[in-house]
Amino acid sequence: MSEKITAIVEEIKALSLLEVKELTDALKETFGVEAIAVAGGAGAAAAAEPVEEKTEFDVVLAGLADPKAKIKVIKVVREITGLGLADAKAAVENAPTTLKEAASKEDAQALKEKVEAVGGKVELK
């Protein structure tokens, strides 16, 4: 590394986090750079990659929030999955159980709310 670059790096190391943010904003404005991440003010810069938003979720019955609600949860599990009574009961008793795979965000959230409303615990994965 050249002396000039080494000197700049040393200057950046001495900056406070607020100053590093100001420097980052100035570099973005001056050079049109969209994403510069500075790790803890140490001067290590890397381009940030966009984060993909998850679009499909598995709805998993984690258990019962209220053991007294077991029958209500079994009824909702039957409704969601189309399982018979014995299979739905086994699914509730052997939780965690996947109730629906690859559901859209809206559908998964609706199913979660439906199960939790009757006393079940649900995780979206």
N, C-alpha and C positions, 0 to 999 in steps of 0.2 A: 504494500500500500504506500502511496506517495506521502510525503510529509504534509502536504496540503490537506489531503483526505484525513490523515491521522489527526491533524489539528482540528478539523471540523468535527470529527467524531468526539474528540475530547471536549470540545465546546458544548456539544449536544448532551454529553453525559452530565455536565454541570448544570443543566437547565432543570427548573422545577417542572412538575407535571403540567401546570397551567401554561408555562412558557413553551413546553413541547407541543401542547395543543395549538397554541398560537402559531408556532412554526409550521405545524402540519397544515393548518388552514391557509397559511401564506403560500406554502408549496403547492397546495391544491389549486389556489387561485392563480398563481404565477405560471405553473406548468400544465395546468389542466389535468392533473393527476387526481383520479376519483377516490382511490382507497389507499391510504397509507396507515399502517398500524405500527405504533411505537410501543415496544414492550417495556413497561415500567420506567420509562424515561432513560433507558440504557442506550438508546440510539439504534436498536436493531429494527430495521424497517422491512416490511414484507407486504405484498399486494394481498388484499383480502378477497376471498372468493365468496360469491353469493351463496346464501343458505337456501336450500330447497325446502319449501313447506310441505309437510307430510299431507297427503290427500286421502289415504286409505288407512283405516284403523280396524284393529280386531277388538271386539267387545268381549271382555273376559269377566265372568262372575267370580269375584275374589272371595266371596263368603257372605255371611249374613251380618248385617249391622245390628239386627234385633232377632235373636233366636225365636221369639214368639211369632215372627212374621214368615216363618218357613213355608206355610201353606200358600200365602199370598205370592211369595217369590216363585214357588213351583208353578203357580198358575201363569204368571207373567213369562217364565222361562218356556212353558209349553206354547204360549202364544207367539213368542219370538222365534222359537226354533222349530215348531211343528212336531215336537217329540210327544210320545205317549206319556201317560201319567208316571209309569214306573221309570222310564228313561229320564224324564224331567226331574223326578225326585232324586234319582242317582246323581244327576248333574249338579243339583244343589248341594247334596250331601258330600260330594267328592270335589267340591270347589278347591282350587281354581279350575273353571271350565270355560272354554271359549264358546260364546253364544252365537257370535256372527263374525265372519272373517271378511276383510277388505270392504268394510262399510265406509260410505262417504263420511266426512266430518260431521255433517248435519244429522245423518241417520244414526251414527254412533252416539252422538250427544243425546239425541232423542231417546234412544234405547237405554242409555245410562240413566237418564232422568226417570224413565219409566220404572226401571228396576229399583233404583234408590228410593223412589216414592213409596214403594211397598216394603222397604226394609232390607234390601240387598246392598252389597258393596260391589262396585264395578270399577274396573280399570280399562282405560283405552290404551292399546299398545300399537 
